[in-house]
């Protein structure tokens, strides 16, 4: 198993997020870090920030916030059963499907949204 074998027991945050299957690709994890959607212990971090066991990682991805506490540092991508053992998930439950679908629906043929419409949609989505 690819666990923490180094002397410092830390790994890059973008690599860890990808390794424990919170994002589908490592580039998505790095983009989330650069966009300010990843916080470690309350601080916005860059993709190369080192994390260790006990750190709290907050990730806003795919329309919901994931709050996890690192229990095991992994360097390589692991299977889903092993990935679940690498963190403690303190995330709020996902919203119901009906609520998610109703937020960003526009009438077909309504055309391009105006600036005001776009801002209203972003406000509804919480961005």
N, C-alpha and C positions, 0 to 999 in steps of 0.2 A: 504494500500500500504506500502511496506517495504522501506521507505525512511530514511534519517538520523534522528534517534531518540536519539542518544547518545549526550553527553554533548560537545564533541570536534568536531563533524561533519566530521569525517574522517573514512576511511575504507581502508583495505589492497588493494593494486593495483591489485594483481592477482584475488581477489574476485570481484572487481569492473569490470575488463575487462570481466570476465565471466558473471557477472550479467547483463551487458548491451549488451550481445551477440556479442562481438567482436571475441571471441573464442568459440569453441563448448563445451569444458570442462574446469573445473578449473585447472586440472592438466596440460593441454596444456598451459594455461595462466602462471602457475608457471614455467613450463619448458622454456617458452619464456623469462621470467624474468631472470631465472638463466643463460640462454644462451646469455644474453646481447641484446635481441631484443626488450626490452621495455625501454623507456626513459621517465622520468617525468621532465618537465622543463629543458630538455637538459642533464640530468644526468642519467646514467645507474642505475637501481634500483634492489633490491632484491624483492622477492614476498611479503614480509611482510611490505614493505614501505607504509606509510600512505599517502593517497591522500585526497584532499579536493576540494571544488568547486573553479573553476578558474584555476586549474592546467592543463597544456598541456601534454597529453599522446601521445607518438609516439610508435606504435606497428608495427613491421615488421612480417607479418604472411601470409601464403599461397601465397607467391610470390609478395606481394605488401605491401606498407607502408600505415598505417592508422594514421592520425593525427587528434586527437580529443581534444576538450577543455571540461573539466568536468563542467557541469552546475548543476547537482544534484547527490548527493551521495546516492547510494542504497546498501543495505546489502544483499538482497536476489535476486535471478534471477527473472526478470520481463518479461512480454510479449513484443513482438517486437514493438507495438505502444508506449508503455510506455518507452521502452529502448531508442528509438530515441529522446525522450524528455530529456534524461539525459545527452546528450552531443551535442556539435556543431561539425559537421564533416568538417574539413578543408583538407581532403585527396585529393591528385591528382586523376583524373579519372583513372579507371582501364585501362590497355592496351587492345587493340583489341584482340579478341580470336585467330585470325590467327597468330599474333605475338607471343603470349604465347606458342602456340603449336609448332611453328617452332624452338624455342630456344633449347630444349633438346632432339631432335629426333635423334636417331642413327639408322643406317640400321639394320634390323633384321638379326641375324646371324653374326654380326660383332665381337662378342666375348666381353670379358671383356676389358674395356677401359684402356689404358696405363696411367701412371701417368701424362704424358703430355696432353693426351686427357682429362683426368678428370679435370686438371687445366684449360684447355681451356673452357670446359663446365661450370665450376664454374665462370669463368670470364664473360662468356656470360650471365649467370643468375644473375650476380651482387652480388655474395656471397663473 
